[in-house]
Amino acid sequence: MNKLIFILPLIIGLIAISLKAQELDKLQWSSVDQHQVVGGRHETTFTLHNDKFYLIGGRESKAVEVFDPSNNTWKKLGEAPFFMHHFQGVSYQDKIYFVGAMKGNYPTETPLEHIWTYQPEKNEWKKEGIIPKEVRRGGGGAVLYQEKIYLACGITNGHTSGCSNRFDVYDLKSKTWTQLTSAPHLRDHFNAIVANDKLYLIGGRNSSVHHKNNFTAFFKYTNPFVDVYDFKTQKWITLEDKLPYPSAAGGIVKLNHYLIYMGGENALPKASNKTQVFDITTEQWSQLPNMLEGRHGTNAILYNEEVYVFGGSPVRGGGRVNTMERLGSR
């Protein structure tokens, strides 16, 4: 009886691991047939809002375009008031919020001075308030949690200097900013995600690093650490297991008890096509099939238990693609 008590949890654990493996084995990338062709762009946001996919910003376009997954069609709604890029859009109620973006040209881009919102139903852009000077930065992770927008890390001076580990929160009700405890590591060019009352910072790099006669040395200074903020305890930890293939500007979604991180850029000539999976319960990494095309500078969307990614750059630095692919059951 004592042996059974000892062995039973082990058996249950092995069954659970086997079931998880079977769940992952069903996932495969495939092309999405888009009924219209829209221009490719990178350093954009790809945001789910009211069951539709919004493509906003990027270096190449001011167009606001929406994809309807029910019929695989695109529609242009209008244009942003200026070129904005390097940001993560946040859907809240009837608007999409932009709190941590850049404007201007490489390498001296500047962060936005104001919070901007876009209301798709009215095709309307608005300034919602001034971002305090000390908070302004682009390329950081922006997420929604309990009617507050959290902005983690980022960079203050384009691709020149100011990579940060600063952590701030914007209260959507009181419309006030508060500085929180800084993250354990500096990083920019990444997308953050919330899972189980925790904030995960995965990927990114330090774009402040430059070497003599090599301004773009920053491409190889990717961040392998997984930093996690517990909203309930208000404390940070860094997990033991690092991102196996570090990259910057990759997409990320939460699917059940997994975080799926795809693509990104590093010192290699081409963008990454790797799909890396983090099991929230075991805190271990594994791999899924590669994307059909490597890309960075865009985010990913989870819709109906499938992952969608569009656009981005296929090579290190600037470039563009206008393909869409989906990660789902075979």
Number of C-alpha atoms within 10 A of each C-alpha: 6 6 7 10 9 10 12 11 11 12 12 11 12 12 12 12 13 11 12 14 12 11 11 17 13 12 17 16 21 16 14 16 13 18 11 10 12 16 13 18 25 29 31 28 31 27 23 20 19 13 13 15 24 25 25 27 29 24 22 18 19 18 20 18 19 21 20 14 16 8 10 12 14 19 14 13 16 13 17 17 11 12 18 28 28 32 32 30 31 21 20 16 10 14 20 20 23 23 32 32 31 29 20 16 13 11 12 15 22 21 27 23 19 19 17 21 22 21 15 18 9 10 12 14 16 13 13 14 14 15 20 11 12 9 23 23 32 31 32 33 29 28 22 20 17 8 12 18 22 24 27 30 31 35 31 28 20 25 25 19 16 19 27 22 18 23 19 17 20 19 15 14 8 8 11 14 17 11 14 15 13 17 21 17 19 20 32 31 30 32 32 23 20 20 18 10 12 18 22 21 25 29 31 32 28 26 30 22 19 17 9 7 7 9 15 18 16 19 21 18 21 22 23 19 21 18 19 21 21 16 14 8 8 10 14 18 12 16 13 11 13 19 21 13 16 23 31 30 31 30 30 27 24 20 16 10 14 21 21 21 25 27 32 33 31 25 16 12 11 18 27 26 20 22 23 22 24 20 16 15 8 10 13 15 17 14 14 19 15 16 21 16 19 22 32 35 37 30 33 24 23 18 16 9 13 15 20 24 24 27 28 33 26 24 20 19 19 15 20 21 19 15 19 17 19 22 22 16 14 9
